[in-house]
Amino acid sequence: MAVDCRVSRESSTGTGAGRQAPSRGTVLLFALASGSAVANVYFAQPLLATLGRSFGVGQGAVGAVVTVTQIGYGLGLFLLVPLGDKLDRRKLITAQSALLAAVLVALGTASGVPVLFASAAAVGFLAVVTQSLVAYAAALAGPERRGTVVGQVTSGVVLGILLARTVSGLLSDLAGWRSVYLGSAAVTLLLAGALHRALPQDGAVRARVPYRVLLRSTVALFLREPVPRTRAVYALLVFAAFSTLWSCVALPLSEAPYALSHTAIGAFGLVGAAGALAAAPAGRLHDRGHARATTGAALALLVLSWIPLALTGRSLWALAAGAVVLDLAVQAVHVTNQSVIYAHRPDAGSRVIGGYMMFYSAGSALGALASTSLYAAAGWGAVCVLGAGFSLLALALWGLTAFRQRGVASQSS
């Protein structure tokens, strides 16, 4: 394991130094491509009933489409994203995007259940190009603009997650469920061409690290280094809270007294998107040295967001207000986390981003499973207590970490 840590510090150099900072147009392309790729992971959620009828599969079994997609995504985070520290990122990103377009066509034309599940897993596996794009954008930006650029690209990611369900539902109503994946394949292929033309050559000098050593070093980074490990735990907890809301909120909204349609429920994703966009300054605050304060303030807001969310049964305005605050808080923590861990280990940028996102995925899965089960047993109020609990744990971790850091600083002064 000692070798793993040593290799991880030597595997890549030239991350940002001496390169021209990406233009606004290039950053926008990064954000668009990232959001488009990650949306593919979430398209199936509002389509499960339709998929079940199309393939003659029961509701319980067809839900596995979401599960295998998430499993594929988790495997891709561990097996594919670290390759950005070994291979030319420009070639890796364009090749991965082209392959993603191909498997989206396979999913959109699937005629049997085995092809459906296999192609869904492959979509998740390749959709992690999103994280390769985040790592490459951070590398190109340089230290002085890294937080700002990561914030802008991550805004595209969060928008892709929040709007995927809305877009999927609308396209399915207009032209059938297959149009969702075939349309995404066309967009992905166009973006692959645009990325190939627009991305600069990856001039980083890399050591010839064996692939298995690269994977071991990813694990070693989080086992041995407190900064990425702490930020990863923040991610697990805040995205557990995020998923507690967004994986479960359709249940009370589809019941009395609201009984909203799928389109109306999906519109709340637009409300959340507004909150995510409002968190854009978090990256700039990191660049100015305020990462710790930004994290603490955002986690406090995350806890407070559950107060109006608990009033969802009485007022949709309360739900909207709580969703905006929650998504603002989650996005601010997420942007700050990625900026901090990349700045801590720019030489292992792809590995720290990929490993961090595995905690993100674990938190999302935990929140989804726990919230839907708890809603069936105890209702929306218990779900809000769960979400507030995840948020309070994250805030308590921040407070403990800040206390320890102040203690270390006072001893060294």
HELIX and SHEET records of a PDB file:
HELIX    1   1 ALA A    2  GLU A   10  1                                   9    
HELIX    2   2 ARG A   24  ALA A   39  1                                  16    
HELIX    3   3 GLN A   45  LEU A   47  5                                   3    
HELIX    4   4 LEU A   48  PHE A   55  1                                   8    
HELIX    5   5 GLN A   59  VAL A   62  1                                   4    
HELIX    6   6 ALA A   64  LEU A   79  1                                  16    
HELIX    7   7 VAL A   81  ASP A   85  5                                   5    
HELIX    8   8 ARG A   89  GLY A  108  1                                  20    
HELIX    9   9 VAL A  113  LEU A  126  1                                  14    
HELIX   10  10 VAL A  129  ALA A  141  1                                  13    
HELIX   11  11 ARG A  146  ALA A  175  1                                  30    
HELIX   12  12 TRP A  177  ALA A  198  1                                  22    
HELIX   13  13 TYR A  211  ARG A  224  1                                  14    
HELIX   14  14 PRO A  226  TRP A  246  1                                  21    
HELIX   15  15 ALA A  250  SER A  254  1                                   5    
HELIX   16  16 HIS A  262  GLY A  266  1                                   5    
HELIX   17  17 PHE A  268  ALA A  278  1                                  11    
HELIX   18  18 PRO A  281  ASP A  287  1                                   7    
HELIX   19  19 ALA A  291  LEU A  309  1                                  19    
HELIX   20  20 LEU A  316  HIS A  344  1                                  29    
HELIX   21  21 PRO A  346  ALA A  348  5                                   3    
HELIX   22  22 GLY A  349  ALA A  378  1                                  30    
HELIX   23  23 TRP A  380  SER A  412  1                                  33    
END                                                                             
